[in-house]
């Protein structure tokens, strides 16, 4: 009979120790992070074959990598399936394998240190015990919904049996991972321990096989057949607040699986496989998987430099500067925040404290972050900073004067960056001794929520500085998008025609509610009117005027009137909407009022057309990067895969015909960009 | 017996720079900053001004009388919060009201003896965070309650409870009382006021002048170089010592009731130091460190003296600490250009002046042939003191030394003495001298060199 150590494996390091405990250590070949690929699972199957033949005293599944336990299934394989049957067969194979692990004749432990997500957590769930390292890096979650699918290796079945209804559903529906501590409280893991005890904990648990806690009585009651439809309705209502069934069917499918099949475990497993098969080959999932890879692409932009910052100096403590400084401090950097007077800095410190409280929770960590964020009216931080971020008001002369003053104080190796959203680099860097060192670091508001940073450069910029700026963006957990220093860069430029079209529609008498609804129906995260109100109409107007000059955009009179009347949006309590105590007051739409199709056409077409212009003018390097930027920078419906991908799916030819129709009816702002013809030929 | 040599020998101990927080008057509840917050916020901007990294420091020493329960060795907590290298040691010193001066003395001795080159030293106190304590009776009862198992035992324990057990002990008041002579600090001030015939009017006039001098200094920005704005998490900021009452006058102060000797005493809240939160930190350096890092300096610490006396007359401590220094350096009261005598009480500062001016006191208590003479009050606490800006006990010693150096620079004078009275019957004093830094290149400099080295421009 074959023993474990005789197996020839390339991804698993396996051994049976003197206590007859079998250790399966995953160390996926040639990757930095463990994922469950088909090969990894087949090797695991081989191991289980042996273990079933010759049952050890216990089994431990763990990771041999420092980067974590298992990050999930291998997403690259998700796009390689040719038809439904292939998906279904693969899912059934994995389900079967995990069931065999669950049914082994010995106690089993998953030893979790670091990330344990998706399929990785599903594998852990097939073990009898889960022991997690209590370090902050340990994150357990089922983020499948973010890819438009749901757990498929028996996860929906096991989670709904192991955890309370609401905690279990929340884990799958939100996709948000839990810390080790939270996972223990919910019952997702049995024990947490410092790293130093992990291995002895696994041995001890295997020897003593402590009893498992059962879900609370109320949770067991809520699973009963009479209650399930009620609970399901509650859950659906919660999900509907965030995403619609039409755009994101996966969370709804999770609830349905539980509601309809919970009683029959075997059937639920089969239904889980059927459901995920259907979801995985849908456009939604394929597009979301595309967005997942786009994110990886943006991350890779940060890998061209080993630049590491320790100290950051931010000049300008306004909303952007203050929030950038707070974000950097949150991410562990020592930050000096400069402005002319304490009056300007104090509100930023208050906002920073709120951010730290929300994100860090523990008083000790909040205090450390507050200590790292240093108000600096004297500009003392310039000389020791690794990154200087200018975020003062948008005025060329003021910025030039500032750069002139700080350049001689800065370290030679330090990055000099500006958060300008409208002034070309070439107009700012002329005052520098080394103009090639200035890059744009264009953050979006709100800084703590927006993942994207545009890394702005022009032909004269030192590529090393661009790479370093991108690496810095990664260091603070952001996605760098290199863009050319042209007016509005990429995101604002593409957003602006779309916002202005919304204002045109308002001027024509359409209600803000009907306009926003059309955009939301398309899948935007926020309607354009609400977005304009949130950004501030004064800021919209100033950006529109600057961009208008360059792009020949007409700025609607209505926007100017609003700003003149000091109705600036959310911050003044009135813009296109009214706000009561900061809360948006939306009127209910009359049925005959909404004309979603034509409104949506007009809004989205402006956006798509501008996207094409940007691509043709090479504001970004590729259509993929453009799509990534627009999805992460504007909230463009992620399940549509980005504007260029969306246009491609519609067909460039069809798209162009749309524009021509719109142009005939609404004027030449819909004139199709020349790029459509180029792409048409290419495709 | 006083030594006949300067405490620091001939070694130069330089003050490179220093920074303090505004002193914030306690409002009857915990203020926005703990003692370590205050020291960290004063320190981080000070460190940012320096042309060398925190790794260069040999240690950090802080004076603090009542650190919070989670920051008992507060100096170490502050060092780590400031981002000091873990290898840099830190300790806390406590000599009541002079703890901030004690830390400077410890640091200076280490530098003078060649054991250290760079030390961050100072003091911090958050008096508004002083604890409320359970009484011993309550603690005993709680212990019994925790031991009681079962309903019966618990019931019995409950019956033993008395409501007055809940009366808290105010930690701050205990700290400001002398356990040996059983007097509050204010009562010791009453005692010496009586001894030297200091009247209520004299105290109140002194207090008014302290406020006026502070207000004038604030208006002229004379604290700007030594002070850093504090920012609280709720979006407020504090730029000035907020205990100042520029519009106060003798009539207003006359309305206040005596708080220590009730009804018939003279010492009131108006002519005593305020309860405040604050911190002050100084960078002390050896000659070698000053040369190596091309530092500009504020001046040097020349000598220090500690003295003990009757705890019930602790307010006269400065007289006993200062006199030996003057003798060692063969100085008269007039030879000192500026004085900082910490204003614990207006009465106490005035009593010190009276003692020096008294033949009897100087003969009987100091062993001098006759009175030392008068201190020119135009040279004394010229920008206000504890009565107007407060006395966060752990920090004051460091503050007055730092301010003395800045005041000497402003008035273009050289010699200054900073001194404090100390609860428990002690006095502490430090002689400082404004000098310029030795040149980085010449091997043997003297204090008379005047070349300025602007470390701000060091590349």
Interface residues (C-beta under 8 A of the other chain):
Chain A: X334 X336 X342 X343 X345 X346 X347 X349 X350 X353 X367 X368 X370 X371 X374 X375 X376 X377 X378 X380 X381 X384
Chain B: X37 X40 X44 X45 X48 X49 X81 X82 X83 X229 X231 X232 X233 X234 X235 X236 X237 X239
